[in-house]
């Protein structure tokens, strides 16, 4: 089963706060015995993100570490791409968009084995070996003010197709990247807007949900912070957002829709809910008593209430009739 999954999954991506990894691991010996296999080709990078300041006509050097944690030796290359987002609900990361905020990808070169700085450099990495990769940012005279974003990738090279030991039909590629967040000197604008802020206050069925759209109208990135907490009427905490879902990076001139769902919402109950969204100096923060009441129970309650009301009316009429008789 594991072998089928590895063959069918072309890439695995983990994107959170600037961390991402793409890999298609090969199958190592020992799988047939039930052991967890170590992929033949498996790269690791550190750090996963870095922030820096840049200025016009400047040369700035940096580095990162690439490690072979796979089962075999292999060759790999390093290169830079734009790093931006298509925005929206999924806020997918894009490594091809070229705009004002991804120009830095064109200013980055890497030191090769001969000591020259080139756009793309290749290296050989032995099993268990670590290598420090040096890169250089050479900024032009007309650097736009605000943020600049790039991804620095280390990607394994495909095995020789003539290699008889290679698994037929499977190409082993591992790709990891470091996100570079740069901020240029000049007039930076930090502007945030929060809209479509809402959360369930009454529900017949299903899970409690909350949503908000956050827009970055400035020219540099910021982190939006989300907090969603559910408690009983007596103050006992039932649910709060995991730490990994409380902060979202927004790049300039993009917007992101955040959707929250309490997956373990009971089918009935009364709760205290607090929902807070903050982005720069913009804050939306509300608390409310929330009722979850299945519709069939609501119908039963409505019928009972109707019966009670009718019964009370009948009692009042009978009492009024008795009073009228006594007066006569």
Buried (B, 14 or more C-beta within 10 A) or exposed (E): EEEEEBBEEEEEEEBEEBBBBBBBBBBBEEEEEEEEBBBBBBBBBEEBBBEEEBEEEBEBEBEBBBBBBBBBBBBBBBBBBBBBBEBEEEBEBBBEBEEEBBBBBBBBBBBBEEEEBEEEBBBEBEBEEEBEBBBBBBBEEEBBBBBBBBBBBBBBBEBEEEEEEBEEEEBBBBBBBBBBBBBBEEEBEBBBEBEEBEBBEEBEEEBBBBBBBBBBBBBBBBEBBBBBBBBEEEEEEBBBBEEEEBEBBBBBBBBBBBEBBBEEBEEEBEBBBBBBBBBBEBEBEBEBEBBBBEEEEEEEEEEEEEEEEEEEEEEEEEEEEEEEEEEE
